[in-house]
Protein backbone atom coordinates (compact mmCIF):
# COMPACT_ATOMS: atom_id res chain seq x y z
CA UNK A 1 0.00 0.00 0.00
CA UNK A 2 2.83 2.39 0.83
CA UNK A 3 4.43 1.74 -2.57
CA UNK A 4 1.13 2.53 -4.27
CA UNK A 5 0.75 5.81 -2.35
CA UNK A 6 4.30 6.89 -3.19
CA UNK A 7 3.73 6.06 -6.86
CA UNK A 8 0.51 8.09 -6.92
CA UNK A 9 2.23 11.04 -5.26
CA UNK A 10 4.98 10.97 -7.87
CA UNK A 11 2.44 10.75 -10.69
CA UNK A 12 0.83 13.96 -9.39
CA UNK A 13 3.84 15.95 -10.63
CA UNK A 14 3.41 15.29 -14.39
CA UNK A 15 -0.36 15.58 -14.00
CA UNK A 16 -0.08 19.04 -12.44
CA UNK A 17 2.43 20.03 -15.13
CA UNK A 18 -0.05 19.04 -17.80
CA UNK A 19 -2.95 20.88 -16.15
CA UNK A 20 -1.06 24.13 -15.58
CA UNK A 21 0.56 24.02 -19.04
CA UNK A 22 -2.82 23.60 -20.72
CA UNK A 23 -4.31 26.53 -18.79
CA UNK A 24 -1.24 28.69 -19.44
CA UNK A 25 -1.14 28.19 -23.22
CA UNK A 26 -4.92 28.53 -23.62
CA UNK A 27 -4.74 31.82 -21.70
CA UNK A 28 -1.73 32.96 -23.74
CA UNK A 29 -3.50 32.31 -27.05
CA UNK A 30 -6.73 34.02 -25.97
CA UNK A 31 -7.57 37.53 -27.31
CA UNK A 32 -5.31 40.07 -25.59
CA UNK A 33 -2.84 37.44 -24.42
CA UNK A 34 -1.31 37.26 -20.97
CA UNK A 35 -1.79 40.49 -19.03
CA UNK A 36 -3.65 42.19 -21.88
CA UNK A 37 -6.41 43.53 -19.64
CA UNK A 38 -3.89 44.60 -16.98
CA UNK A 39 -1.86 46.50 -19.57
CA UNK A 40 -4.95 48.21 -20.91
CA UNK A 41 -6.08 49.17 -17.40
CA UNK A 42 -2.62 50.45 -16.46
CA UNK A 43 -2.21 52.41 -19.66
CA UNK A 44 -5.69 53.88 -19.82
CA UNK A 45 -5.64 56.99 -21.98
CA UNK A 46 -1.87 57.35 -21.68
CA UNK A 47 -0.09 57.59 -25.01
CA UNK A 48 3.42 57.96 -26.32
CA UNK A 49 6.46 57.68 -24.07
CA UNK A 50 4.44 57.12 -20.88
CA UNK A 51 2.60 54.14 -22.39
CA UNK A 52 5.91 52.73 -23.62
CA UNK A 53 7.36 53.02 -20.11
CA UNK A 54 4.37 51.20 -18.61
CA UNK A 55 4.69 48.39 -21.12
CA UNK A 56 8.46 48.20 -20.55
CA UNK A 57 7.83 47.81 -16.81
CA UNK A 58 5.43 44.92 -17.37
CA UNK A 59 7.83 43.27 -19.82
CA UNK A 60 10.69 43.55 -17.35
CA UNK A 61 8.69 42.53 -14.28
CA UNK A 62 6.61 39.69 -15.79
CA UNK A 63 8.65 38.83 -18.94
CA UNK A 64 5.53 38.91 -21.12
CA UNK A 65 7.66 39.71 -24.18
CA UNK A 66 9.52 36.39 -23.92
CA UNK A 67 8.47 33.23 -25.84
CA UNK A 68 5.58 31.40 -24.18
CA UNK A 69 7.61 28.31 -23.35
CA UNK A 70 10.18 30.54 -21.62
CA UNK A 71 7.44 32.28 -19.60
CA UNK A 72 6.01 28.94 -18.49
CA UNK A 73 9.49 27.66 -17.62
CA UNK A 74 10.21 30.74 -15.50
CA UNK A 75 6.93 30.24 -13.64
CA UNK A 76 7.84 26.60 -12.93
CA UNK A 77 11.24 27.75 -11.69
CA UNK A 78 9.56 30.33 -9.44
CA UNK A 79 7.22 27.85 -7.71
CA UNK A 80 9.85 25.13 -7.34
CA UNK A 81 11.94 24.81 -4.14
CA UNK A 82 14.90 23.75 -6.32
CA UNK A 83 15.92 25.92 -9.27
CA UNK A 84 17.70 29.02 -10.45
CA UNK A 85 17.89 32.13 -8.29
CA UNK A 86 17.20 35.47 -9.95
CA UNK A 87 18.77 38.86 -9.36
CA UNK A 88 16.94 42.20 -9.40
CA UNK A 89 17.23 42.36 -13.19
CA UNK A 90 15.50 39.00 -13.66
CA UNK A 91 18.66 37.17 -14.72
CA UNK A 92 19.45 33.67 -13.46
CA UNK A 93 22.47 33.47 -11.14
CA UNK A 94 23.02 30.23 -9.18
CA UNK A 95 21.25 26.87 -9.06
CA UNK A 96 20.18 25.23 -5.80
CA UNK A 97 17.60 25.32 -3.04
CA UNK A 98 15.53 28.49 -2.83
CA UNK A 99 12.27 29.86 -1.42
CA UNK A 100 9.36 28.96 -3.73
CA UNK A 101 6.94 31.72 -4.65
CA UNK A 102 3.64 31.97 -6.52
CA UNK A 103 4.68 35.30 -8.02
CA UNK A 104 3.05 38.72 -7.93
CA UNK A 105 -0.41 39.59 -9.21
CA UNK A 106 -0.39 41.75 -12.35
CA UNK A 107 -3.65 43.39 -11.43
CA UNK A 108 -3.34 43.85 -7.64
CA UNK A 109 0.48 44.13 -7.46
CA UNK A 110 0.53 41.91 -4.38
CA UNK A 111 2.17 38.53 -3.79
CA UNK A 112 -0.17 35.79 -4.99
CA UNK A 113 0.71 33.75 -1.90
CA UNK A 114 -0.83 36.47 0.28
CA UNK A 115 -3.98 36.54 -1.86
CA UNK A 116 -4.30 32.76 -1.62
CA UNK A 117 -3.71 32.84 2.15
CA UNK A 118 -6.60 35.30 2.48
CA UNK A 119 -9.08 33.61 0.13
CA UNK A 120 -8.45 29.85 0.46
CA UNK A 121 -9.52 29.54 4.15
CA UNK A 122 -12.84 31.21 3.28
CA UNK A 123 -13.55 28.76 0.46
CA UNK A 124 -12.49 25.77 2.57
CA UNK A 125 -14.69 26.96 5.44
CA UNK A 126 -17.65 27.24 3.10
CA UNK A 127 -17.06 23.75 1.71
CA UNK A 128 -16.26 22.04 5.02
CA UNK A 129 -19.58 23.31 6.39
CA UNK A 130 -21.42 22.16 3.27
CA UNK A 131 -20.00 18.61 2.97
CA UNK A 132 -21.33 17.26 6.33
CA UNK A 133 -24.74 18.75 5.53
CA UNK A 134 -24.75 17.10 2.09
CA UNK A 135 -23.88 13.69 3.55
CA UNK A 136 -26.23 13.96 6.53
CA UNK A 137 -29.20 14.76 4.29
CA UNK A 138 -28.21 12.45 1.43
CA UNK A 139 -27.44 9.35 3.51
CA UNK A 140 -30.46 9.65 5.81
CA UNK A 141 -33.02 10.34 3.10
CA UNK A 142 -31.45 7.79 0.73
CA UNK A 143 -31.57 4.96 3.27
CA UNK A 144 -35.10 5.81 4.36
CA UNK A 145 -36.32 6.05 0.76
CA UNK A 146 -34.79 2.64 -0.03
CA UNK A 147 -36.21 1.10 3.13
CA UNK A 148 -39.73 2.35 2.29
CA UNK A 149 -39.52 1.90 -1.47
CA UNK A 150 -42.69 3.00 -3.24
CA UNK A 151 -44.10 4.66 -0.12
CA UNK A 152 -45.14 8.25 0.44
CA UNK A 153 -41.69 9.32 1.68
CA UNK A 154 -39.96 7.76 -1.33
CA UNK A 155 -42.39 9.31 -3.80
CA UNK A 156 -42.38 12.80 -2.28
CA UNK A 157 -38.64 12.97 -1.82
CA UNK A 158 -38.03 11.40 -5.21
CA UNK A 159 -39.93 14.26 -6.85
CA UNK A 160 -38.47 17.06 -4.70
CA UNK A 161 -34.89 15.78 -5.04
CA UNK A 162 -35.24 15.56 -8.82
CA UNK A 163 -36.51 19.15 -8.84
CA UNK A 164 -33.63 20.24 -6.61
CA UNK A 165 -31.06 18.57 -8.85
CA UNK A 166 -32.56 20.34 -11.88
CA UNK A 167 -32.34 23.85 -10.40
CA UNK A 168 -29.40 25.93 -11.72
CA UNK A 169 -27.24 27.28 -8.90
CA UNK A 170 -27.29 30.78 -10.39
CA UNK A 171 -31.10 30.85 -10.46
CA UNK A 172 -31.39 29.50 -6.92
CA UNK A 173 -28.92 32.09 -5.59
CA UNK A 174 -30.78 34.95 -7.26
CA UNK A 175 -34.13 33.69 -5.91
CA UNK A 176 -32.76 33.43 -2.37
CA UNK A 177 -31.37 36.95 -2.52
CA UNK A 178 -34.62 38.28 -3.98
CA UNK A 179 -37.02 36.71 -1.49
CA UNK A 180 -34.93 36.13 1.66
CA UNK A 181 -32.54 39.11 1.59
CA UNK A 182 -34.41 41.85 -0.24
CA UNK A 183 -36.08 44.66 1.71
CA UNK A 184 -39.09 44.21 -0.56
CA UNK A 185 -39.82 40.74 0.85
CA UNK A 186 -38.61 38.92 4.00
CA UNK A 187 -35.14 40.43 4.55
CA UNK A 188 -34.06 37.56 6.81
CA UNK A 189 -30.41 37.26 5.71
CA UNK A 190 -27.69 39.56 4.38
CA UNK A 191 -27.41 39.64 0.60
CA UNK A 192 -23.62 39.77 0.29
CA UNK A 193 -20.33 39.55 2.11
CA UNK A 194 -18.98 37.34 4.86
CA UNK A 195 -19.45 39.69 7.83
CA UNK A 196 -20.99 43.03 8.72
CA UNK A 197 -18.97 46.23 8.31
CA UNK A 198 -18.43 46.48 12.08
CA UNK A 199 -17.45 42.82 12.52
CA UNK A 200 -13.94 43.75 13.68
CA UNK A 201 -15.49 45.51 16.70
CA UNK A 202 -17.64 42.51 17.70
CA UNK A 203 -16.76 40.02 20.39
CA UNK A 204 -16.19 36.46 19.25
CA UNK A 205 -19.27 34.99 21.00
CA UNK A 206 -22.70 36.54 21.68
CA UNK A 207 -22.54 38.93 24.60
CA UNK A 208 -24.51 41.63 26.39
CA UNK A 209 -22.82 44.89 25.37
CA UNK A 210 -23.91 48.47 26.21
CA UNK A 211 -27.36 47.42 27.35
CA UNK A 212 -28.22 45.18 24.37
CA UNK A 213 -27.30 41.78 23.00
CA UNK A 214 -24.65 41.51 20.31
CA UNK A 215 -24.65 38.33 18.23
CA UNK A 216 -20.84 38.28 18.05
CA UNK A 217 -18.44 37.60 15.21
CA UNK A 218 -19.01 33.81 15.02
CA UNK A 219 -22.80 34.07 14.81
CA UNK A 220 -22.47 36.89 12.28
CA UNK A 221 -20.33 34.74 9.97
CA UNK A 222 -22.78 31.83 10.29
CA UNK A 223 -25.67 34.19 9.51
CA UNK A 224 -23.94 35.34 6.32
CA UNK A 225 -23.12 31.77 5.26
CA UNK A 226 -26.65 30.34 5.47
CA UNK A 227 -27.75 31.19 1.92
CA UNK A 228 -24.43 30.25 0.24
CA UNK A 229 -24.45 26.90 2.06
CA UNK A 230 -28.03 26.27 0.93
CA UNK A 231 -27.03 26.93 -2.68
CA UNK A 232 -24.02 24.62 -2.50
CA UNK A 233 -25.76 21.74 -0.70
CA UNK A 234 -29.14 21.84 -2.45
CA UNK A 235 -28.30 19.98 -5.65
CA UNK A 236 -25.44 17.85 -4.27
CA UNK A 237 -27.60 16.39 -1.48
CA UNK A 238 -30.29 15.53 -4.05
CA UNK A 239 -27.77 13.64 -6.17
CA UNK A 240 -26.35 11.82 -3.14
CA UNK A 241 -29.85 10.79 -2.02
CA UNK A 242 -30.52 9.13 -5.36
CA UNK A 243 -27.13 7.42 -5.29
CA UNK A 244 -27.59 6.07 -1.74
CA UNK A 245 -31.11 4.89 -2.51
CA UNK A 246 -30.02 2.96 -5.60
CA UNK A 247 -26.98 1.43 -3.92
CA UNK A 248 -28.91 0.35 -0.81
CA UNK A 249 -31.73 -1.13 -2.91
CA UNK A 250 -29.20 -3.12 -4.92
CA UNK A 251 -27.63 -4.57 -1.78
CA UNK A 252 -30.97 -5.20 -0.05
CA UNK A 253 -31.76 -7.71 -2.78
CA UNK A 254 -28.38 -9.43 -2.59
CA UNK A 255 -28.01 -13.03 -1.40
CA UNK A 256 -26.14 -12.15 1.79
CA UNK A 257 -28.98 -9.83 2.91
CA UNK A 258 -31.62 -12.52 2.32
CA UNK A 259 -29.46 -15.07 4.15
CA UNK A 260 -29.09 -12.75 7.15
CA UNK A 261 -32.86 -12.27 7.33
CA UNK A 262 -33.41 -16.01 7.04
CA UNK A 263 -31.14 -16.51 10.06
CA UNK A 264 -33.32 -14.15 12.09
CA UNK A 265 -31.02 -11.12 12.11
CA UNK A 266 -32.89 -7.91 12.95
CA UNK A 267 -33.76 -5.69 9.99
CA UNK A 268 -31.85 -2.70 11.36
CA UNK A 269 -28.74 -4.86 11.76
CA UNK A 270 -29.08 -6.13 8.18
CA UNK A 271 -29.58 -2.60 6.89
CA UNK A 272 -26.86 -0.70 8.74
CA UNK A 273 -24.21 -3.35 9.53
CA UNK A 274 -24.32 -5.30 6.27
CA UNK A 275 -26.14 -3.46 3.49
CA UNK A 276 -24.97 0.08 4.21
CA UNK A 277 -21.37 -1.03 4.68
CA UNK A 278 -21.38 -2.66 1.26
CA UNK A 279 -22.89 0.52 -0.19
CA UNK A 280 -19.95 2.64 0.99
CA UNK A 281 -17.97 2.08 -2.21
CA UNK A 282 -20.40 4.24 -4.17
CA UNK A 283 -20.35 6.93 -1.46
CA UNK A 284 -16.55 6.99 -1.38
CA UNK A 285 -16.44 7.34 -5.16
CA UNK A 286 -18.74 10.34 -5.03
CA UNK A 287 -16.88 11.83 -2.05
CA UNK A 288 -13.75 12.17 -4.18
CA UNK A 289 -15.70 14.27 -6.68
CA UNK A 290 -17.80 16.33 -4.26
CA UNK A 291 -14.99 18.50 -2.89
CA UNK A 292 -13.56 19.47 -6.32
CA UNK A 293 -17.07 20.07 -7.65
CA UNK A 294 -17.91 22.24 -4.63
CA UNK A 295 -14.73 24.24 -5.21
CA UNK A 296 -15.84 24.76 -8.81
CA UNK A 297 -19.34 25.67 -7.64
CA UNK A 298 -17.84 28.17 -5.21
CA UNK A 299 -16.89 30.29 -8.21
CA UNK A 300 -20.58 30.95 -8.87
CA UNK A 301 -21.64 31.20 -5.24
CA UNK A 302 -18.83 33.52 -4.18
CA UNK A 303 -19.51 35.78 -7.16
CA UNK A 304 -23.27 35.97 -6.47
CA UNK A 305 -22.88 36.59 -2.74
CA UNK A 306 -19.69 38.70 -3.00
CA UNK A 307 -17.66 36.35 -0.79
CA UNK A 308 -13.90 36.99 -1.09
CA UNK A 309 -12.85 33.38 -1.60
CA UNK A 310 -10.86 31.41 -4.15
CA UNK A 311 -13.73 31.41 -6.61
CA UNK A 312 -13.98 35.19 -6.75
CA UNK A 313 -10.19 35.47 -6.88
CA UNK A 314 -10.10 33.16 -9.90
CA UNK A 315 -12.87 35.07 -11.67
CA UNK A 316 -11.06 38.37 -11.22
CA UNK A 317 -7.80 36.79 -12.38
CA UNK A 318 -9.49 35.49 -15.53
CA UNK A 319 -11.07 38.88 -16.23
CA UNK A 320 -7.71 40.65 -16.05
CA UNK A 321 -5.83 37.70 -17.65
CA UNK A 322 -3.64 37.69 -14.56
CA UNK A 323 -1.19 34.86 -15.27
CA UNK A 324 0.14 34.31 -11.75
CA UNK A 325 -3.30 34.32 -10.12
CA UNK A 326 -4.89 31.96 -12.66
CA UNK A 327 -2.00 29.50 -12.53
CA UNK A 328 -1.93 29.55 -8.72
CA UNK A 329 -5.68 28.89 -8.50
CA UNK A 330 -5.33 26.10 -11.10
CA UNK A 331 -2.41 24.55 -9.23
CA UNK A 332 -4.19 24.52 -5.88
CA UNK A 333 -7.40 23.19 -7.42
CA UNK A 334 -5.44 20.44 -9.15
CA UNK A 335 -3.66 19.46 -5.93
CA UNK A 336 -6.96 19.26 -4.02
CA UNK A 337 -8.53 17.14 -6.77
CA UNK A 338 -5.61 14.71 -6.99
CA UNK A 339 -5.36 14.36 -3.21
CA UNK A 340 -9.12 13.66 -3.08
CA UNK A 341 -8.68 10.87 -5.62
CA UNK A 342 -5.80 9.38 -3.64
CA UNK A 343 -7.85 9.44 -0.43
CA UNK A 344 -10.69 7.77 -2.31
CA UNK A 345 -8.45 4.84 -3.21
CA UNK A 346 -7.21 4.55 0.37
CA UNK A 347 -10.75 4.53 1.74
CA UNK A 348 -11.65 1.78 -0.75
CA UNK A 349 -9.22 -0.50 1.09
CA UNK A 350 -10.59 0.50 4.49
CA UNK A 351 -14.21 -0.07 3.42
CA UNK A 352 -13.73 -3.33 1.53
CA UNK A 353 -10.94 -5.78 2.54
CA UNK A 354 -11.18 -7.40 -0.90
CA UNK A 355 -9.64 -4.28 -2.48
CA UNK A 356 -5.85 -4.41 -2.60
CA UNK A 357 -3.16 -2.43 -4.46
CA UNK A 358 -0.26 -4.78 -3.68
C-alpha angles and dihedrals in degrees: 000000000000091000090052092050092049091049091051092049091052092048089056090072098064090038092055090045090055094047096048093042091053092050092045097052094042089052092046093052094046120104109287094017125224112345093000094134092044091052092049092049092047094047098043109158092342114126139180122009095359092055090048090052092051092050091046089054092053092046091051096042100041102019092228090155092063123094113280095245089053091050091051091047092052090051091052089049090050096053095042121094088216120052147078121329118225130216126218091276093056095251122138114248118167134003123230144076116344142160110278118228136187091217132237126301114250092210103039098028091222131119109274089222089063091049091050092047089055099044106033097065089053093053093044091049090052092049097042089055092047099048097062089047091051092050095042092053096037098048096043097046093040094053093044093048090051092046092052097036113181093011130122094269092050093047096045095044092042090059097041094046091050089051091048092050090051095053114102112234092229092055093046092050092050091048092050092050091046098049105024102034105028120101087224092067132015103330093198099143137030114265099219146008134041099260141007120272092255095047092117089063094051125099116244096247130033111282142168105255128175094346098312139073120263117200092217132223097287095052090044092056091047090049091054093047098054098088096041090050091050090053093049097044100039100081098027093055090050091054092046091050091056091046094050092046093052094044094048092047090052092052094042088065094047122114095247091056092050090047092052091051091048089055090055099255112161116259094239090053091050091048102045105025099040113014100038093045090055089048092059093089091070091046092050091050091053092043090063090057099040098071096049090044091050090051088053091046089051088070089068097037096047091048094049095046096035094239112164097229137126092283094058090043090055093048092052090046091053092048092054093036087236103181099197095047095047093047092047092050090047092049094050092045090050093050092050091049095048093045089050090054091049091050089049091058092047092051089050088065093047093049098043120029089200090070113089135165097192 
